[in-house]
Amino acid sequence: MTSEAESMAEGRDTRDLGGRQTFHPDLSMLICMQSTSVRIDVATHEDLKHLAADMGTTVGHAVTLAVRSLRQARMGTELAAPLREDESAWLDAELG
């Protein structure tokens, strides 16, 4: 029989005697992850906790998703910008 710590390290679902989940498989990667602190105001932290809870995830994962979303939005803005002259010339070049 494996211990709960071994189950957690391997990302397996562990349940308590009442059948409630005590470990989320997606959190197994967080056990070995290095972390750091980011200073944010109390109101933003509360918003972040509520968003994470609504999404059924951790605060850290919610931050990861937010950063990814910001990166994608910035990329979309850059892609929507008018083409430079050299880009237009390259696209208009004759094939062959």
LINGI-V336822 format. One record per pair of residues at least 12 apart in sequence whose ideal C-beta (glycine too) atoms are under 10 Angstrom apart, sorted by the first residue. I is the first residue (numbers start at 1). GAP is how many residues later the second one is. Records with the same first field share a line. If there is no record, write none. Layout:
I: GAP / GAP
//
This chain:
2: 12
4: 12 / 18 / 19
5: 18 / 26
7: 15 / 16 / 18 / 21
8: 14 / 15 / 16 / 17 / 19 / 20 / 23
9: 19 / 22 / 23
10: 15 / 18
11: 12 / 13 / 14 / 15 / 16 / 17 / 18 / 20
12: 13 / 16
13: 12
24: 32 / 33 / 34
26: 30 / 31 / 32 / 35
27: 30 / 31 / 33 / 34
29: 32
30: 28 / 30 / 31
33: 27
35: 25
38: 25
40: 23
45: 14
47: 15
48: 12 / 14 / 15 / 18
49: 13
50: 12
51: 12 / 14 / 15
52: 13
//
